[in-house]
């Protein structure tokens, strides 16, 4: 299997980090949906990152579907979904919020960095900025006394996605989240980013 996409995408990065944490070996090819559009399209006409290419040439897209496909391939002790039903539900809920943060940060990046300034829509920028800040505050308010979001000793998908979303937003739209107070989320992201699996997929 080969994963296609750039690590500066939070979706590609969460997939690669998750594979590392689950001790799964996946080839990674860093192709940009912008700079390498034609080369990417020759692999996947959708030009969507991440793209997982199977050995027979078939494709899968969407980071959430890819990481859930990969998980049964990992040893049970390395999987990122809690087995306890309550913790599994918590993991899924918080992952959904963290993915929403990724979505809003990407939308803002496209709007304020890629769209020509005369064509930007201030009301839309403010709306998406409000949604992004709300997602991070929701994650902040969900962090309890455990080291990670679901467990003291091991990360879950929610940890991976929340940590990567926070790092990505701070990188591409720092002014938007500069005014919110999320010390626990920032600490969680910093602790995760120090792990070898994150360091190996840095951008």
Wavefront OBJ file of the C-alpha trace (Angstrom):
o trace
v 0.000 0.000 0.000
v 1.054 3.566 -0.641
v -0.316 6.783 0.831
v -0.302 9.856 -1.389
v -0.335 13.414 -0.076
v 1.643 16.127 1.668
v 2.262 16.131 5.407
v 1.246 19.782 5.655
v -2.305 18.506 5.185
v -3.792 17.630 8.593
v -5.687 14.754 6.983
v -2.603 13.215 5.411
v -0.590 13.773 8.554
v -3.145 12.169 10.893
v -3.209 9.127 8.616
v 0.577 8.793 8.560
v 0.919 9.404 12.311
v -1.819 6.864 13.029
v -0.046 4.273 10.883
v 3.204 4.932 12.756
v 1.481 4.613 16.137
v -0.124 1.351 15.041
v 3.264 0.084 13.826
v 2.024 -0.340 10.277
v 4.446 0.072 7.393
v 2.983 2.191 4.590
v 4.941 3.802 1.797
v 4.341 7.547 1.659
v 4.648 9.589 -1.519
v 4.577 13.358 -0.968
v 2.573 14.753 -3.869
v 0.811 18.104 -3.663
v -2.736 18.555 -4.921
v -1.541 21.978 -6.139
v 2.055 21.727 -7.371
v 1.796 18.106 -8.551
v -1.782 18.204 -9.791
v -1.237 16.310 -13.041
v 0.976 13.653 -11.450
v -1.542 13.235 -8.622
v -4.391 12.997 -11.146
v -2.586 10.230 -12.985
v -2.828 8.193 -9.769
v -6.251 9.340 -8.590
v -8.514 11.349 -10.929
v -10.178 12.855 -7.835
v -6.866 14.486 -6.808
v -7.876 14.115 -3.166
v -5.420 13.772 -0.292
v -4.887 11.463 1.369
v -5.254 8.747 -1.218
v -4.480 5.174 -0.216
v -3.364 3.113 -3.215
v -3.712 -0.640 -2.795
v -1.342 -3.122 -4.387
v -3.883 -3.877 -7.129
v -4.166 -0.174 -8.019
v -7.553 0.429 -6.419
v -8.004 3.533 -4.293
v -9.476 4.745 -1.014
v -9.871 8.378 0.025
v -10.869 10.208 3.236
v -8.597 10.026 6.256
v -11.302 8.769 8.595
v -12.137 5.829 6.370
v -8.474 5.069 5.751
v -7.472 4.966 9.435
v -10.451 2.750 10.240
v -9.506 0.439 7.390
v -5.929 0.234 8.683
v -6.789 -0.376 12.317
v -7.726 -4.091 12.065
v -4.369 -4.670 10.367
v -2.583 -3.602 13.559
v -1.936 -5.716 16.625
v -4.717 -5.225 19.203
v -2.332 -3.535 21.616
v -1.447 -0.922 18.983
v -4.940 0.042 17.886
v -6.161 3.569 18.531
v -9.854 2.897 19.146
v -10.648 2.110 22.800
v -12.306 -1.230 23.410
v -14.422 0.043 26.295
v -17.795 1.108 24.807
v -17.982 4.361 26.773
v -14.441 5.349 25.864
v -15.031 4.348 22.254
v -17.998 6.686 22.157
v -15.932 9.462 23.728
v -13.152 8.865 21.213
v -15.571 9.028 18.296
v -17.283 12.186 19.571
v -14.043 14.046 20.189
v -12.527 12.877 16.904
v -15.545 14.313 15.102
v -14.984 17.699 16.764
v -11.269 17.635 15.995
v -12.020 16.800 12.354
v -14.412 19.758 12.245
v -11.536 21.929 13.485
v -9.377 20.573 10.648
v -12.127 21.367 8.146
v -12.534 24.942 9.341
v -8.788 25.596 9.507
v -8.378 24.342 5.929
v -11.314 26.468 4.740
v -9.772 29.540 6.352
v -6.367 28.806 4.863
v -7.857 28.598 1.389
v -9.855 31.769 1.926
v -7.210 34.035 3.449
v -4.039 32.638 1.888
v -4.993 31.371 -1.555
v -7.955 33.473 -2.649
v -7.051 36.922 -4.049
v -7.857 39.589 -1.488
v -10.490 41.434 -3.595
v -12.461 38.178 -3.858
v -12.482 37.308 -0.151
v -15.779 37.269 1.732
v -15.311 38.856 5.171
v -18.579 37.544 6.590
v -17.674 34.006 5.590
v -14.211 34.360 7.096
v -15.716 35.521 10.371
v -18.253 32.685 10.409
v -15.658 29.991 9.787
v -13.296 31.596 12.300
v -16.047 31.438 14.920
v -16.632 27.765 14.132
v -12.922 26.978 14.382
v -12.584 28.697 17.747
v -15.695 26.905 18.997
v -14.283 23.515 18.032
v -11.087 24.142 19.955
v -12.958 25.408 23.014
v -15.123 22.268 22.926
v -11.991 20.124 22.874
v -10.420 22.172 25.655
v -13.511 21.724 27.819
v -13.442 17.960 27.209
v -9.926 17.420 28.523
v -10.066 15.823 31.946
v -7.578 14.455 34.442
v -6.124 11.700 32.265
v -2.908 12.298 30.348
v -4.667 11.697 27.034
v -8.285 12.190 26.071
v -9.380 8.623 26.792
v -6.574 7.026 28.793
v -3.515 7.807 30.881
v -1.266 5.399 29.027
v -2.152 5.400 25.336
v -3.370 7.717 22.639
v -6.640 7.314 20.780
v -7.746 8.711 17.428
v -9.135 11.781 19.177
v -5.713 12.629 20.608
v -4.018 12.295 17.241
v -6.582 14.404 15.434
v -6.881 17.084 18.120
v -3.106 17.482 18.407
v -2.666 17.738 14.652
v -5.601 20.122 14.216
v -4.182 22.473 16.864
v -0.683 22.427 15.344
v -2.049 22.962 11.837
v -4.271 25.887 12.837
v -1.445 27.550 14.745
v 0.682 27.194 11.626
v -1.733 28.452 8.956
v -4.163 30.784 10.788
v -2.433 31.797 14.031
v -4.271 35.115 14.286
v -7.649 33.389 14.308
v -6.958 31.259 17.384
v -4.534 33.584 19.104
v -7.255 35.055 21.281
v -8.684 31.847 22.712
v -7.485 30.247 25.919
v -6.836 26.530 25.425
v -3.876 25.677 27.659
v -4.805 22.017 28.129
v -5.297 21.459 24.413
v -2.010 23.220 23.701
v -0.253 21.011 26.263
v -1.808 17.865 24.799
v -0.680 18.857 21.322
v 2.831 19.651 22.529
v 3.119 16.289 24.311
v 1.886 14.428 21.249
v 4.194 16.327 18.895
v 7.156 15.199 20.994
v 6.417 11.535 20.300
v 8.474 9.691 17.648
v 5.412 8.926 15.512
v 4.642 12.638 15.213
v 8.274 13.630 14.749
v 8.601 11.135 11.905
v 5.705 12.859 10.129
v 6.687 16.460 10.776
v 6.248 19.157 8.163
l 1 2 3 4 5 6 7 8 9 10 11 12 13 14 15 16 17 18 19 20 21 22 23 24 25 26 27 28 29 30 31 32 33 34 35 36 37 38 39 40 41 42 43 44 45 46 47 48 49 50 51 52 53 54 55 56 57 58 59 60 61 62 63 64 65 66 67 68 69 70 71 72 73 74 75 76 77 78 79 80 81 82 83 84 85 86 87 88 89 90 91 92 93 94 95 96 97 98 99 100 101 102 103 104 105 106 107 108 109 110 111 112 113 114 115 116 117 118 119 120 121 122 123 124 125 126 127 128 129 130 131 132 133 134 135 136 137 138 139 140 141 142 143 144 145 146 147 148 149 150 151 152 153 154 155 156 157 158 159 160 161 162 163 164 165 166 167 168 169 170 171 172 173 174 175 176 177 178 179 180 181 182 183 184 185 186 187 188 189 190 191 192 193 194 195 196 197 198 199 200 201 202 203
